[in-house]
Amino acid sequence: MRILLVDDDHDLAGVLAGSLALERPDWEVLVAEDGTGALRILREQAIDLMVSDINMPSLDGLALLEQLRADPRLAGLPVILASGRTERDQIREGMCSGADDYLAKPYSCRELVQAIEGRLRRLKQIPGAPEAEDGSLRSLALLTERERDVLTMIGKGLVTKEIAGQLDLSPHTVGVHRANIMRKLDLHTSSALAALAVRGRLS
């Protein structure tokens, strides 16, 4: 498994690459400092999944994603975007542009491993929406594995702090997941999310 990390923060990228090597020694981790460097690597080597920061010089994460999705050779590459608390609009733009998942900065190596493994597991599944009576239930197929985990916890009545503890995430990351679930499912309250989780048999 070959993973490409794209981040202009050299220290952070180095720490993450080193941590991934320890956590998953069977993964080969490559690092690029911006979108231009990432494209060069992607066109020269076979990459299984890319994790990219959004705000970078030269070619940022969103522009990089746009170029990938426009290139028939790279369009199917799984992409996880990473963004800080103040960049939620960029996260939404990235998801709408074809990103497969996101991580809210700061995130731990454990969260990164979970996001990568979750995306790779989903790639092995046969796509298809579940049988449902309304559009929201059918839209459950649009959720990432972690988003489904968060929705399941909401359906059980857990609050953000409890969900964070159960899933070993930060409360902020849980909040970002919750916001993205509501956007994808076009729901606006926690009670509506909980009701949907029950109807979808996620709780």
TATA-V774355 format. One line per field, one symbol per residue. phi: phi as a letter, one per 20 degrees, with the letter a starting at -180 (. if undefined). burial: 1 if it has 16 or more other C-alpha atoms within 10 Angstrom, else 0. Layout:
phi = ???
burial = ???
//
This chain:
phi = .dddecaeegfffffffffffffcfeeeddcceaffffffffedcedeacdcfeebfmcefffffffffedgfdfeffcdecbegedfffffffffeofeabceffcefffffffffffffffeeffqfffbebfffffgfefffffffffffffenfegfffgffdlcegfffffggffffffeldccffffffffffelee
burial = 00111111000010011011000000001111111101101100001111111111001111011001100001001111111100000111011001111111101100110011001000000000000000011111011111111111111101010111000011111111111111011000010011011101011
//
